Amino acid sequence: MHIRWTYLRPHWRLAALALLLAGISQVLALVDPIIFGIIIDEFALGRAGKSEEQLVSGVLRLLALAVLVAVLSRLAKAMQEYITRLVVQKLGTSILIRASSPSRCATSS
């Protein structure tokens, strides 16, 4: 583990950002069912005392919110995947450069 940490240490901020974005993406993905639950509870089952205009505008507002949350979740997931690939690329490059350095090759002969 110590060897991995020596390679990862220069990129810890990017790795932490990737973990943060993964968490944000998961939380946003969990908000969608809550929004649809509100739509069902408030506008499909609990219609009493609401005009048709209020029902339609309320549902449309919540659907727009659901779309916004879904887009933000996908955006966070895409950024997390990009940053993770960047960290893996930098990590692989660091390992390859260190493995092929002349001082490393001279000591292994």
C-alpha positions, -999 to 999 in steps of 0.1 A, spaced: 0 0 0 29 23 8 42 20 -28 8 28 -43 5 59 -20 39 72 -32 26 72 -68 -9 86 -58 3 113 -35 10 139 -62 -26 134 -75 -45 131 -43 -65 162 -50 -78 149 -83 -86 115 -66 -105 133 -38 -124 153 -64 -134 122 -82 -147 106 -50 -166 138 -42 -182 139 -76 -191 102 -73 -209 110 -40 -227 140 -55 -238 119 -85 -252 92 -62 -271 116 -40 -286 133 -71 -296 100 -85 -315 92 -52 -334 125 -54 -353 115 -86 -375 89 -69 -384 114 -42 -396 139 -68 -417 113 -85 -431 102 -51 -442 138 -45 -458 139 -79 -478 108 -72 -487 117 -36 -496 153 -43 -510 153 -78 -522 118 -86 -536 106 -53 -542 139 -34 -561 159 -60 -587 173 -36 -592 210 -38 -569 216 -67 -580 229 -101 -568 213 -132 -545 242 -139 -528 238 -105 -524 201 -111 -508 206 -145 -485 235 -134 -474 216 -103 -466 184 -122 -447 203 -149 -427 222 -123 -417 190 -105 -410 172 -139 -387 201 -148 -369 197 -115 -366 160 -121 -350 166 -155 -326 192 -140 -316 168 -112 -311 140 -137 -289 162 -159 -268 174 -130 -264 137 -119 -252 127 -153 -229 157 -155 -213 149 -121 -209 112 -132 -193 122 -165 -169 146 -147 -161 119 -121 -153 94 -149 -131 119 -167 -111 128 -136 -108 91 -126 -94 83 -161 -70 113 -158 -57 101 -124 -52 65 -138 -34 80 -168 -11 101 -146 -5 72 -122 4 48 -151 27 74 -166 45 79 -133 49 41 -128 62 37 -164 86 66 -162 100 53 -129 103 17 -141 121 28 -173 145 53 -157 182 46 -162 190 45 -125 163 18 -120 176 -2 -150 212 0 -138 204 -14 -103 184 -43 -117 212 -56 -139 
